[in-house]
């Protein structure tokens, strides 16, 4: 469906032309004075300069043309030369009926040129517990992926596991200290390794921090871990078998965690999957003359003319020949290009890694890993802070584990729900889970991703204000009215959305009509916060309408049926939106 703003702009442009002015002056925006009008056009101000006459004269001429146009209920020129516009309630109702008839997409067409977009998000590290830093990547990445899918793009999410590097050597070293008799450590063992892992997930999670702590104090221990890492990376069988176990145990735990967050990935690739691509990639970079030895290390220069700050060379191999985080990211680009030919790769990563990604992107382009037809996008997110304005920590000052954060919110939610009314324990817990997730996700997504924000449990879990629970509460309210209506009667077959009877009804209808334009912008700008802003306005408009209107008590059968249809449409818009944000609404709360 054509966007409402485009329709109106088209009409105003035609009126500009009919009045003897260039049509381009007829561009329309949403009104910034909703108390005066719904849409506005300021083009007469600019046109006045070109045509050397008073802006009001132009606006007035155009207004008199528009007054004959049945789309508008009001077209008015105001001094010095603004055009204030309001839609005809009839026209607006017709637009909404069309949205309704479109079914599940509410008039938001799929893109005509679907793109393949690889989205790198999540980025958890194997054997280390998920922490709040990984939360933002998961929440934002999942939402952008869902928005893109809704718009008809081929979105491929890759979790990009951190499963390579010193942490693996540390785990192996610690395991060897604790259980030296394990067959994995027998150097000349040639047989099969056991299928069962020699540890559980909780052991594994305890082993890593223990090893990491020791390596900071004990130089020999650290050496051993580095040696183990080297041997693992160079194919030592026993260690590779251990890596397999570590991955299995970790990944199933990660999957469970992400599932609880309503987050899922198309690809479970890791840094280790990029390793086979490194030798040929490095060789080519050398042959093509891009990579050279500097202070023992192999590097590629990536500074460019016009840089305002120093962009250091991209390091490809350390002096001992070991690969780095960079090398892995570059080699990952190699398989992504080979296997997917993406039009774009988006990285949803902490914004503190921005310089790093500038280096990687430049290096990938310069060395020809990526051609000009593929876009590389860094979507850096800000830090989630605690109430003290510092990065979110546990009460003891440690890194907050994601699981605890989530269960903390759910506990808080459960308290609120059971304070409100008596609920069955099981149902209450289930509802708390769903609403708690909305609190976390909405609290995050309603901010522009690049900004830092304060994680405020009190505010996020509130049923009032710009929060997830408020949005869900609104949906639940609509569901309950619809149920009440259905219990009393059936919708008459001629029922349809009628022209608004009141201002609050019209305001609600106007909000609904913005759906397609909003979704398109949210994808173009990779901005889930635009979806949040839309549903917040929509929920407010609905609640205002609800407080001013007797719905179940309405006497006129057709008017009431029209309200019910309007409620259904509001509900659908809200539900589609929370769907792309990555949460859902309960039946009751
Ligand atoms: N594992 C990394 C971390 O915890 C994030 C990975 C981001 N993605 C990437 N392609 N480098 O910081």
Boltz pocket constraint, residues with backbone or C-beta under 6 A from the ligand:
constraints:
  - pocket:
      binder: B
      contacts: [[A, 120], [A, 122], [A, 123], [A, 124], [A, 125], [A, 160], [A, 161], [A, 162], [A, 329], [A, 347], [A, 348], [A, 349]]
      max_distance: 6.0
